[in-house]
């Protein structure tokens, strides 16, 4: 049977059932649809382990874990700190499987290569492309949220989707080390500048969740010639690490898209406080019913953000 469901729809439906504590229904839904997303096997296998654990099906957790390892999957040890796995984490068999997974992770980490994706718009009349540098969230990759960032391509921006070299699993990455993350982003930015003619007056960094924090960190570093940044569901573990660069970044303009139900809202507020104290201008859209996610009409939000960032130039 043909499946027209997107990964975002799969995730949203699963999370809705999970939030309602309907763990058996969430598990059944994932089991019925995971085969349509073979490229997301690492993610859906981990979901199954968590949901099986929440359902008290300990033996099935072990079976799915072993099956995943046999298929070449792996996850960093930090992934298993998820509280959904509390019922199995201390069991001898689960510890044995975790050790195998960690060994696979450590081996793979030594061979991680940089990766990126490019969304190319129609050639600009000026011959120079405005650059939109998109940063994935924690536990994501270069393809994460591509359907949202594509709005920038449709508006004429060359979209560079960067991927971290800090793995969490065989298909997901993070930006836990901001300096390593900045080195990755600089590499991608320099590479794209050699391959395409970039309009250096129109460079914007953007991201979701931890990727939003990383996009702000990179823009404020002064090492990327960014005019501004866009943050969706902004999270950054150490907001105070932005302070050293804040005083020299007051020519930047930022734009936040936040939800009042977002668990990371307080971190966004901490970042905004630092920006305000250092005269860095920013705009914001706040949605009362939005959680840690993109707003329903992101194209409108994108237009608002770009208008704000480049207001002085128009």
Secondary structure by P-SEA (a helix, b strand, c coil): ccccccaaaaaaaaaaaaaacaaaaaaaaaaacccccccaaaaaaaaaaaaaaaacaaaaaaaaaaaaaaaccccccccccccccccccccaaaaaaaaaaaaaaaaaaabbbbbbcccccccccccccbbbbbbbcccccccccccccccccccccbbbbbbbcccccccccccccaaaaaaaaaaaaaaaaaaccccccbbbbcccaaaaaaaaaaaacccccccccccccbbbcccccccccccccccbbbbbbccccccaaaaaaaaaaaaaaacccccccccccccccccccaaaaaaaaaaaaacccc
